[in-house]
Amino acid sequence: GAVVKEKVEGTAAWVLSKPVTRVGFMTSKFITNCISMTIALVFLPWIVAYLQFSLMGEAVDLIGTFFAMGIFWTYCMFWLTMALMLGSIFKSRRPVMTIMFTVFFLFIAAGSMNIPQEINFLFWWPGSGITDDPLYPQSIISNVLQGNYYVNWGPLIMGGCSVLFMAIAFLRFSKVEL
C-alpha cells in the first residue's frame, strides 16, 4: 500500500528526482518497514510472552523461543515483501489488497485440510507440526517452543518467496513510469 500511495501522490517521483536510485528507494521502504514490523510484531509480543511464562513459573526453552521468533519473522517478511512487490506492480491499492487477502484466506483454507503426515513437513500452516494426536494439530512454532526441533521446509519456502518477491519488486519498480 505504501508504494502505491507514493506513486499515486507523486511522492515517489519527487524523491526520485533527487539523487536517489530506484533501488535505494525500494531498499529504504523495505528496511524501514522491516525494522518497524520486527519491533512491533516480533520482539515486543515475544518478550511479553516470554516474561508472562517466566512469571507463571513455566519452563521456557530460550533456544526454542529464538527459533520460533525467527520462524515468525520469516512469515512477517513474506507478507511485507509480497505487499512491496504487489505495490510496485499495480497502480492502485485494490488489486494489492485483493491478492493479499486471497492468499491469506487460501492459507487458512489449506490449513484446515487433512494433509497426510508423509508430506506434512513441506507445509507451514497450523496443523503442520509433528504430533501424535490428529485431533490436536500443532503449528511449527508451538512445536519449536516445546523443544521439538525438526526439519520443516515451510519457513525456507517462505524465505525463498520473500527473496523472489523483493527481486520482482526491484525489477518492476526500476521500469515503472512515475
For each residue, the residues with C-beta under 8 A, 3 or more apart:
1: 4 5 83 87 93 96 97
2: 5 6 29 33 87
3: 6 7 12 26 29 84 87 88 169 173
4: 1 7 8 87 90 91 92 93 96
5: 1 2 8 9 11 93
6: 2 3 9 11 12 15
7: 3 4 12 13 87 91 176 178
8: 4 5 91 92
9: 5 6
10: 13 14 178
11: 5 6 14 15
12: 3 6 7 15 16 25 178
13: 7 10 16 17 178
14: 10 11 17 18
15: 6 11 12 18 20 25
16: 12 13 20 22 25 178
17: 13 14
18: 14 15
19:
20: 15 16 24 25
21: 24 25
22: 16 25 26 170 173 174
23: 26 27 170 174
24: 20 21 27 28
25: 12 15 16 20 21 22 28 29 173
26: 3 22 23 29 30 84 88 166 169 170 173
27: 23 24 30 31
28: 24 25 31 32
29: 2 3 25 26 32 33 84
30: 26 27 33 34 80 81 84 166
31: 27 28 34 35
32: 28 29 35 36
33: 2 29 30 36 37 80 84
34: 30 31 37 38 77 80
35: 31 32 38 39
36: 32 33 39 40
37: 33 34 40 41 42 76 77 80
38: 34 35 41 42 43 73 76
39: 35 36 42 43 44
40: 36 37 44
41: 37 38 44 45 72 76
42: 37 38 39 45 46 69 72 73 76
43: 38 39 46 47 69
44: 39 40 41 47 48
45: 41 42 48 49
46: 42 43 49 50 65 68 69 72
47: 43 44 50 51
48: 44 45 51 52
49: 45 46 52 53
50: 46 47 53 54 60 65
51: 47 48 54 55
52: 48 49 55 56
53: 49 50 56 58 60
54: 50 51 57 58 60
55: 51 52
56: 52 53
57: 54
58: 53 54
59:
60: 50 53 54 65
61: 64 65 145 146 147
62: 65 66
63: 66 67
64: 61 67 68 144 145 146 147 149
65: 46 50 60 61 62 68 69 145
66: 62 63 69 70
67: 63 64 70 71 144 149
68: 46 64 65 71 72 141 144 145
69: 42 43 46 65 66 72 73
70: 66 67 73 74 155
71: 67 68 74 75 140 141 144 155
72: 41 42 46 68 69 75 76 141
73: 38 42 69 70 76 77
74: 70 71 77 78 155 158 159 162
75: 71 72 78 79 124 155 158
76: 37 38 41 42 72 73 79 80
77: 34 37 73 74 80 81 158 159 162
78: 74 75 81 82 158 159 161 162 165
79: 75 76 82 83 100
80: 30 33 34 37 76 77 83 84 162
81: 30 77 78 84 85 161 162 163 165 166 169
82: 78 79 85 86 99 100 103 161 162 165
83: 1 79 80 86 87 96 100
84: 3 26 29 30 33 80 81 87 88 165 166 169
85: 81 82 88 89 165 166 168 169 172
86: 82 83 89 90 95 96 99 100
87: 1 2 3 4 7 83 84 90 96 169
88: 3 26 84 85 168 169 172 173 176
89: 85 86 168 172
90: 4 86 87 93 94 95 96
91: 4 7 8
92: 4 8 95 96
93: 1 4 5 90 96 97
94: 90 97 98
95: 86 90 92 98 99
96: 1 4 83 86 87 90 92 93 99 100
97: 1 93 94 100 101
98: 94 95 101 102
99: 82 86 95 96 102 103
100: 79 82 83 86 96 97 103 104
101: 97 98 104 105
102: 98 99 105 106
103: 82 99 100 106 107
104: 100 101 107 108
105: 101 102 108 109
106: 102 103 109 110
107: 103 104 110 111 125
108: 104 105 111 112 125
109: 105 106 112 113
110: 106 107 113 123 125
111: 107 108 125 126 127 128
112: 108 109 127
113: 109 110
114:
115: 119 120 123 127 128
116: 119 120
117: 120
118:
119: 115 116 122 123
120: 115 116 117 123 128 130
121: 128 130 150 151 152 153 154
122: 119 153 154 157
123: 110 115 119 120 128 154
124: 75 128 140 152 154 155 157 158
125: 107 108 110 111 128 139 154
126: 111 129 137 138 139
127: 111 112 115 137 138 139
128: 111 115 120 121 123 124 125 137 139 140 152 154
129: 126 137 138 139 140 142 143 148
130: 120 121 138 143 148 150
131: 134 136 137 138 143
132:
133: 136
134: 131 137
135:
136: 131 133
137: 126 127 128 129 131 134
138: 126 127 129 130 131 142 143
139: 125 126 127 128 129 142 143
140: 71 124 128 129 143 144 152 154 155
141: 68 71 72 144 145
142: 129 138 139 145 146
143: 129 130 131 138 139 140 146 148 150
144: 64 67 68 71 140 141 147 148 149
145: 61 64 65 68 141 142
146: 61 64 142 143
147: 61 64 144
148: 129 130 143 144
149: 64 67 144
150: 121 130 143
151: 121
152: 121 124 128 140 155
153: 121 122 156 157
154: 121 122 123 124 125 128 140 157 158
155: 70 71 74 75 124 140 152 158 159
156: 153 159 160
157: 122 124 153 154 160 161
158: 74 75 77 78 124 154 155 161 162
159: 74 77 78 155 156 162 163
160: 156 157 163 164
161: 78 81 82 157 158 164 165
162: 74 77 78 80 81 82 158 159 165 166
163: 81 159 160 166 167
164: 160 161 167 168
165: 78 81 82 84 85 161 162 168 169
166: 26 30 81 84 85 162 163 169 170
167: 163 164 170 171
168: 85 88 89 164 165 171 172
169: 3 26 81 84 85 87 88 165 166 172 173
170: 22 23 26 166 167 173 174
171: 167 168 174 175
172: 85 88 89 168 169 175 176
173: 3 22 25 26 88 169 170 176
174: 22 23 170 171
175: 171 172
176: 7 88 172 173
177:
178: 7 10 12 13 16
